[in-house]
Amino acid sequence: MYKIKDSSLSDQGRLAYTWAKDHMQILTHSINLLAKSKPLKRITLGFCLQITKETSVLLIGAQELGAKVVACGGNPLTTKDDIAAFLASKGIEIFAWSGQTKSEYDWCQNKVLSCKPDIIIDDGGDLNTKAHFDRKFRSLKIIGATEETTTGITRYRSMQKKGKMRYPIIAVNNAKTKTMFDNKYGTGQSTIDGYLRAVNLLLASKRIVVCGYGWLGKGVAQKCAGMGSKVIVTEVDPIKALEAHMDGFNVMPMSHATKIGDIFITCTGMTDVIQKKHLTCMKSGAIVGNVGHFDVEIDSKFLLNQTVRQVRPNLDECILPNGKKIYLISKGRVANLIASEGHPPEVMALSFSNQLYSILYILKNHKKMQNLVYDVPKQIDSQVAIDALNSMNVKIDTLSKKQIKYQTSW
Ligand SMILES: NC(=O)c1ccc[n+]([C@@H]2O[C@H](COP(=O)([O-])OP(=O)(O)OC[C@H]3O[C@@H](n4cnc5c(N)ncnc54)[C@H](O)[C@@H]3O)[C@@H](O)[C@H]2O)c1
């Protein structure tokens, strides 16, 4: 059972899958080691992830470990249709296509939950919140879940505070081998890629305003600086702002940055970061884009209600009542996944190894776990780093007995 855009794209999807798999060695190595024992036999996994070539490696891998795999996209616009076609051809129950309406997106999630998953693997929290609060699914017996991104975890922490959690959720996002590489290097690189594909303008000398200096912001700022841009950072957290300042970036309030920026990239996971009042103050020709999870960071509704002309794929020219032209990338939705292909496979291999080990951890330990948000166990995080170093043939030192003794003395 599946619903996708075009089955004829399956061969193209297979090529993309193979390309990604060949560059995700640590994940495929773990899958190969586990494949014989089929640890996921008789388990249904419900995935709500960005349907990309990298995700297909995780989904096919889970199937090879014995799971029944059901999947939908983690965003209405980001599904790669060739990958969805390939996954359907491999017997995965997938409900995903690019350019969905909100109700189609919702329908796909309902289909996944109707398959009664034992474990949910979510990206942003839409599927888990539906499993918690939609009456149709209240009787599901979900033993646990994992979460791929910062925004999802923020939502569960609020649920946990109010005592609303119905099963344990492992915050895969918070593993060091996830955030430090996926959120920073992955988003850093794929944001530049998305920007270049959307506008194909020079980055050197441009004033780029990076909103938020968390993991994403640091990665984006670093890569933009590397391309010769003059980077400005806006923040609300004094410690992050100080860090950005010490890292050599210009830190200022949004009201000031709006007047001088050429390009604006929101990386906060927060709502109302670039509002109408900011947009109307920008220079004519300014470009705005978002890489945070939801399309709430820029007032794209205001922009898209103006005189709008699509000037390039994923780029809308919006003419404001004051005559200024503001350019919006990917309608204010995750630009690095829509205008580009998302994170590179090497980085996703780290994130998805954490996912795979966390799924196995839930399977083994769910009876001992409470209905709380859990960090990825430290030994999983360290194992992923060891696997990654080995795959890159990087050797490191180990502490000697004398050093261990020194470390524990006073
Ligand atoms: N596009 C992708 O591929 C991708 C990948 C990973 C995470 N994400 C998403 O990106 C968002 C950010 O993730 P992160 O891991 O960097 O989170 P983070 O918590 O590390 O960083 C967010 C930063 O934004 C700052 N901030 C909040 N409100 C602000 C405001 N009004 N103005 C300026 N700064 C503000 C916070 O102080 C914080 O430093 C989340 O929505 C996350 O889910 C996207």
The ligand as an SDF file (V2000), in Angstrom:
LIG
                    3D

 44 48  0  0  0  0  0  0  0  0999 V2000
   17.0460   22.7770    8.0700 N   0  0  0  0  0  0  0  0  0  0  0  0
   17.5880   21.7330    8.6110 C   0  0  0  0  0  0  0  0  0  0  0  0
   18.1190   20.8740    7.9180 O   0  0  0  0  0  0  0  0  0  0  0  0
   17.5960   21.6030   10.1050 C   0  0  0  0  0  0  0  0  0  0  0  0
   18.4820   20.7040   10.7380 C   0  0  0  0  0  0  0  0  0  0  0  0
   18.4870   20.6280   12.1330 C   0  0  0  0  0  0  0  0  0  0  0  0
   17.6030   21.4260   12.8700 C   0  0  0  0  0  0  0  0  0  0  0  0
   16.7290   22.2550   12.2100 N   0  0  0  0  0  0  0  0  0  0  0  0
   15.8080   23.1600   12.9230 C   0  0  0  0  0  0  0  0  0  0  0  0
   16.4380   24.4460   12.9990 O   0  0  0  0  0  0  0  0  0  0  0  0
   15.9890   25.1640   14.1530 C   0  0  0  0  0  0  0  0  0  0  0  0
   17.1940   25.5740   15.0110 C   0  0  0  0  0  0  0  0  0  0  0  0
   17.8830   24.4160   15.4520 O   0  0  0  0  0  0  0  0  0  0  0  0
   19.2220   24.5040   16.3350 P   0  0  0  0  0  0  0  0  0  0  0  0
   19.6090   23.0910   16.5990 O   0  0  0  0  0  0  0  0  0  0  0  0
   20.1740   25.4540   15.7520 O   0  0  0  0  0  0  0  0  0  0  0  0
   18.5880   25.1290   17.6900 O   0  0  0  0  0  0  0  0  0  0  0  0
   19.3740   25.9160   18.8520 P   0  0  0  0  0  0  0  0  0  0  0  0
   18.4530   25.9120   20.0090 O   0  0  0  0  0  0  0  0  0  0  0  0
   20.7500   25.3740   19.0070 O   0  0  0  0  0  0  0  0  0  0  0  0
   19.5360   27.4020   18.2710 O   0  0  0  0  0  0  0  0  0  0  0  0
   18.4920   28.3090   18.0960 C   0  0  0  0  0  0  0  0  0  0  0  0
   19.0470   29.6990   18.4590 C   0  0  0  0  0  0  0  0  0  0  0  0
   18.1160   30.6850   18.0490 O   0  0  0  0  0  0  0  0  0  0  0  0
   18.1180   31.7110   19.0510 C   0  0  0  0  0  0  0  0  0  0  0  0
   16.8810   32.4970   18.9470 N   0  0  0  0  0  0  0  0  0  0  0  0
   15.6460   32.1970   19.4210 C   0  0  0  0  0  0  0  0  0  0  0  0
   14.7880   33.1950   19.1290 N   0  0  0  0  0  0  0  0  0  0  0  0
   15.4870   34.1370   18.4490 C   0  0  0  0  0  0  0  0  0  0  0  0
   15.1470   35.3910   17.8830 C   0  0  0  0  0  0  0  0  0  0  0  0
   13.9180   35.8840   17.9450 N   0  0  0  0  0  0  0  0  0  0  0  0
   16.1340   36.0970   17.2540 N   0  0  0  0  0  0  0  0  0  0  0  0
   17.3980   35.6160   17.1820 C   0  0  0  0  0  0  0  0  0  0  0  0
   17.7720   34.4240   17.7140 N   0  0  0  0  0  0  0  0  0  0  0  0
   16.8270   33.6960   18.3320 C   0  0  0  0  0  0  0  0  0  0  0  0
   18.2550   30.9430   20.3550 C   0  0  0  0  0  0  0  0  0  0  0  0
   18.7110   31.7800   21.3990 O   0  0  0  0  0  0  0  0  0  0  0  0
   19.2610   29.8740   19.9660 C   0  0  0  0  0  0  0  0  0  0  0  0
   20.5960   30.2860   20.2060 O   0  0  0  0  0  0  0  0  0  0  0  0
   15.0200   24.2240   14.8270 C   0  0  0  0  0  0  0  0  0  0  0  0
   13.7230   24.5010   14.3490 O   0  0  0  0  0  0  0  0  0  0  0  0
   15.4590   22.8480   14.3470 C   0  0  0  0  0  0  0  0  0  0  0  0
   14.4320   21.9040   14.4670 O   0  0  0  0  0  0  0  0  0  0  0  0
   16.7330   22.3760   10.8630 C   0  0  0  0  0  0  0  0  0  0  0  0
  1  2  1  0
  2  3  2  0
  2  4  1  0
  4  5  1  0
  4 44  2  0
  5  6  2  0
  6  7  1  0
  7  8  2  0
  8  9  1  0
  8 44  1  0
  9 10  1  0
  9 42  1  0
 10 11  1  0
 11 12  1  0
 11 40  1  0
 12 13  1  0
 13 14  1  0
 14 15  2  0
 14 16  1  0
 14 17  1  0
 17 18  1  0
 18 19  2  0
 18 20  1  0
 18 21  1  0
 21 22  1  0
 22 23  1  0
 23 24  1  0
 23 38  1  0
 24 25  1  0
 25 26  1  0
 25 36  1  0
 26 27  1  0
 26 35  1  0
 27 28  2  0
 28 29  1  0
 29 30  1  0
 29 35  2  0
 30 31  1  0
 30 32  2  0
 32 33  1  0
 33 34  2  0
 34 35  1  0
 36 37  1  0
 36 38  1  0
 38 39  1  0
 40 41  1  0
 40 42  1  0
 42 43  1  0
M  CHG  2   8   1  16  -1
M  END
$$$$
